[in-house]
């Protein structure tokens, strides 16, 4: 199988011995959905708030690669339902599920983050997703 292959993959079964951590965030932006989608589906947009990628492909099921603290991680887009929903899966962040609702004066954004973690890993992960959302809100403000 090559890196260019895109297709359907079965989701792994959840490890019931490790509970899932979850965190939800909400934001309202004056940006219309097309500009918010650019922050979620283009390399420049995603890098403005998530991480710098060594490999980026915004197709469903395609591979994303990045490095944090000299460790390599992977990811993919699990769902792209324009204009309503975008789901990223990364080994580092877990599942980042963005839901978009168009309003007459902008966009409402709901982000649900989940990851299967041991109890002692939850505080660090909670900080990671909080920082990502804070950067995302700044990107919304700047309209990058």
N, C-alpha and C positions, 0 to 999 in steps of 0.2 A: 504494500500500500504506500502511495506517495503522499507528500504534504499537500498536493493539489486536489486530492480526493475530497469530495463533499457528498455527504449522504446522511441517512438516518442511522443513529446509533441508539441502542437500548440504554435507558437510564439505569445506573447501578442501583441495587437495592440498598435502602438505608440500613446502616448498622445500628440496630436497636440498643446496643450496649453504650452507645455514645449519643447523648441527646442533642437535638438541633438547637442552636442558638438563633434567635431572630431579633431583628430590630427594624423599626419602621420610621420613615421620615416623610414630611410633607413640605411642599414649597409652592408658591405661586410666582409666576414670572410674567412680565409684560411681553416677553418674546412669544411669537406665535409658534405653533407646533412645528412647522418646517425648520425653524432655527433651533428649536430644542432638539429635534431629531439629528441635526448636524452635530450637536454635542455628544450624541449617543452612537452615531454610525460612521463618523469620519475619523481618521487617525488623528488629525490636528485637534478635533473636538474632544475626543476621548482622552488624549494625552494632556489636555488642559486641566483635567480634574482627577484622572485615575492614576496612570503610570505611563512611562515612556516604553514603547514597544520595540522589540527587535524584529518582530514579525507581526504584521497587522493585516487582517482580511475580514472585511465586514459582511461576508456571506454567511448564511446560516450553516452552522456545523464546521466552518473553516477554522483553522488554528490561529490562535493568538499566542505570542511568546513575549515574555518580559523578564527582567532581572531586578531583584530587590535584595540588597545586602549580599551581593555576590552569589545569590541562589537563583536558579532558573525556574520559572513557573510557566504554566500554559493556561489556556482558556479557550473559549469559543462563544459565539452567539448561539444561544439555545432557542431563541424565538425573536423574530422580527415581524411584528404585526403593525405595519404602518397604517394609520397614524396613532395607534392606541397603546402599543406595548412593545418594549424591548427588554430582553433578558440576556444578561451576560452570565457566564459561569467561569470562574477562575479558581485555580487551586489555592491561591492566596486569600482572595476576598470571599469566596463562596458564591452564592447566587445573588445577583443584583437585578431585581425585577422592577423595572420602571413602567408605571402606568400614567398615561397622559390624557388629560381631559381639556378640550378646547373651551375657552370662555370668550365672551365678546371682547374682553380687554387683555387677553393673553392665554396662558396655559397653567392648569393646575397639575402638579407632578407629585406622584406618590411613589416612594421607593421602599420596597420590602427586601431586606437582606436576610439570608439564612445560610447557615453553615453547620455541619455536624462537627462538634468539638467536645473535648473533654472539659469538665467543669473548670479546671485551672487555666484553660486556654481562652475562656470567654472574655475576661476583662481586656486582654490585649486585642482580641478581635473586635470587641465593641469600640475601642479607641480607633482602630483602623477604619472601620466603616463610618464612624463619626467624622473623621478627618476627610475621608473621600466625599461625604455629603457636604461638608463645609466648603471644600474646593469646588464642588459642583455648583453650589449656590453662588459662589464668586464668579464662576464661568457664566452662569445665567445673567448675572448683573452686568458683566462686561460684554456679553453677547458674542463671545469668541466662537 
